[in-house]
Amino acid sequence: MTSESVTDNNEFSPAPDIGDKATAVESIEGRLSPAGGNQQPASSELSQAVAVLEKLQNCVRKQVLGRDDVIELSIIALVADGHVLLEDFPGSGKTTLAKALGEAIVSPSDDNKEGIVPFRRIQFTPDLLPSDVTGVPVFDANSSAFHFRHGPIFAHVVLADEINRTSPKVQSAMLEAMGEKQVTVDNVTYPLDELFFVIATQNPLDLVGTYPLPTPQLDRFLFKISMRHIDRDAELEVLGTWQARRQADTTGETITRDEVLTARAMIDKSVTISPAIKTTLVDISINLREDDRVMQGNSTRSLVLMLPALQVRAALHGRSYVSADDIENLAPYILQHRVELAPGVSDFKKVLADCMRDPMETLARNTIK
């Protein structure tokens, strides 16, 4: 895997220039590494966790071409226990991506007692009701009792297609599920799976008949990714292999739900986050909140959610510690939708680059000592 995959098809280019970037990053990593610059081989547990994620990544890549950046970010969000919001256009492969990811994760046949399935797609429309998402009690004439019929939200991976086309009442039904992994219907709470993961989409060009997501719901998404058309070679490959990919048997190329959860635990245990990294994150946030070009800064929750994402990316890139490179690559996707710019300001990349510069330079100086 390569670090440039994160930015291939999205609007964010590599992070802000902080002088001699190569030297700075090398010196930072030397100090952030537990071995003081002599990177040690990853532990066997961490190696096993990374192997699981790479297998998952390869499974999805066979079905989704030209989207390596989005695949990597989606897997990072999945393992970091977050959710993803995609701004896209019709026919961009979002359903294929979510379905490939969902079908690559399986549970034992006897582990479906809660009505949870690998993958579900919900098409959001203006006439959708909350019960269409969460489920509804149904009367059984044979037993003369009500039984809860699980809604499509009970899945490992849920594609919430065009989430901004439904009413705020339905959008709010997603808040509890995404924040607490449970749904409450008729004063009864039903738990979702521990692996519950939402990929939501919205069309940034068509604003007719839409309900923009409120700030509290946007804050539930770990990443917001703006997708672009794939490049010419990738599009030719899509056309040349569509029949083979449609007929491909992927039943033997799966991983289990428990393997993903174990990988999540192992990465959390094995990947180190130094105090200097946490200080840098807080300083970047303070700069954003105090910048005159920013009307509303990011939340503390965003920093909490960022930590496991940084750990997962570090593991995928062969490190047992979080480095400045992880911050530079993930910060734009985590902060963009949480920061509201002042009227007349539209260049978020420049605002973020300015707010990141001093904390990153301080991180470099402190770690060189």
Protein Blocks (a to p, Z undefined) as FASTA:
>chain_A
ZZklmmmmmmbdcdddehjfklmmmmmmmmmpmngopacdddfklmmmmmmmmmmmmmmm
mmmghilmmmmmmmmmmmnopacdddddehilmmmmmmmmmmmpccdfklmmnopafbdc
ddddfkbcfklmnopcdddfklopacddddfklcfbdcdehkllpcfklmmmmmmmmmno
paceehiacdddfklccdddddfkbmghpacddfklmmmpmbacddddddfklmmmmmmm
mmmmmmpcfklmccdfklmmmmmmmmmmmpccdfklmmmmmmmmmmmmmpmkbmbdcdfk
lmmmmmmmmmmmmmmnopabdcfklmmmmmmmmmmmmpccdehiablmlmmmmmmmmmmm
mmmmmmmZZ
